[in-house]
Amino acid sequence: MKICIYSPYIPKHTGGGEKYILDVATSLAKKHTVSIAIPQQYAGDASIVKKYERFLNRSLDNVFFVPSPLGSAASFIKKLFWTRQFDVVYYLTDGSLFLSLAKKNILHIQFPLKIDKSSTLEQFKLKKWQVKNTNSEFTKEIVESSWPVKVDLIHNPLVDVGELSKASHLIKKEKIILSVGRFFRQLHSKRQDVLIDVFRKLVTKYPTETKGWKLVFIGSVEDKEYLSAVKRKKRGLPVEFYHDLDRKELLDWYAKASIYWHAAGFNVDQEKHPEKVEHFGISTAEAMSAGCVPVVHGKGGQLEVLGEKLINLLWNDEDECLEKTKQVMSSEKLRSKYQGIARKQVKNFDLNVFEKKLFDMINS
C-alpha cells in the first residue's frame, strides 16, 4: 500500500510526538511504501532526514519525505485531491481536521484538548476518519467526553525496550536523578523550575543521603528565557544541563541514571486544563526501561505508564516528591526492587504490542 503520514509538527520539532510518528513510519515501511508529508518550502532539504536520523539513532532510508500542500495556504481542492493518490493517510492532529480522499483515513489524537467539535461540519469531518486512536487512556477519556467522538482504540507510543535494556546493562548506575523534556512554558511544560526547587530542599534537608548525587536535565530549548530562569535557580547545586544530544547519548544517560523525575502538570487543575498535564509520558517509560526508578507527578498519562505496582512513587506536592526520592536514594535494595517492576511494566509498550495494533489498524 501507499501510505502518507502527516504531522503539522514535522520538520520543526523533535519530541515525543515526532518520535511516535517516525516509529509509525519506520514500522509501516517494513511492508508498505511510506511518505511523510512536509511543507513545500522544505522540498529537497536533506538536513531534515539527517536531523531525525540523529534523533532516532537509526536509518530512515525506507521513508520518503515528500512536499505537500497540507497545512499550507493552498486551496481546499488542491489539498483534497493531493490525498487521493494514497491508500492510507495517517494524521497526527493538532486539534484541526481536514478532508482526505485516501481509501482509509486514520486519526491519531495525542493532545487531551477540550475542543467542541459538535457542529455539523466538524462531526462530518470526524466521520471521514474511519479509525480514531489516542496515545493514552487519559487522552481518550477527555476526547470522548468533550469533542465528543468515539475513540476506537489506544495506540501508546513505542518504548524501545530492547535498545534501552541493552544500553542499561552495559553501564553501571550512578548517583544521578535524570529529567528529560523540552524547555518551554506553554501547555504541558515539564516544570524543570519546580524540580530544581525540590532538589535544593532535598540537599538542604538530607545532606548525608544526597552526598554525591546530582540532577541532570536533558532537552531541547524552545523558550530561552525560561531556560535562563531555570539555570539561575541552580546556583550552588550539582545540576547539569544538556540540550543537543543524539539518541545514543540520551540512552547513555538513561543507563547511568538511578532515579527519574518528571513534574509536568504541577499545580494544574487537571479537570479544567487536561492539556497542561502529561498526555502519556514517553520519557518516563524510556527511563523505566533503562532501570531508572520513576518518581513523577501523579497526573495524566503518567498513571498508566507506571501501572498499579508503582503507583506509590507518584507525588502530588513538593514535599511528597522530596520524601519519596529520599527513600529511593537511601536504599539500594529498594531501588533494585523498583527497577525490576519498572522494566516489566514497560513491556506493555514494546515493539510487538506497538506494531500489532498499528498493522491491525491499517489492515482492518
PyMOL commands that set and color helices and strands:
alter all, ss='L'
color gray80, all
select helices_A, chain A and resi 16-28+40-42+46-56+76-85+120-127+137-146+161-170+192-205+224-232+247-256+274-276+282-289+302-306+308-313+318-330+332-349+351-363
alter helices_A, ss='H'
color red, helices_A
select strands_A, chain A and resi 2-6+33-39+63-68+88-93+104-109+131-134+153-154+176-180+214-218+239-242+259-262+293-296
alter strands_A, ss='S'
color yellow, strands_A
deselect
rebuild
show_as cartoon
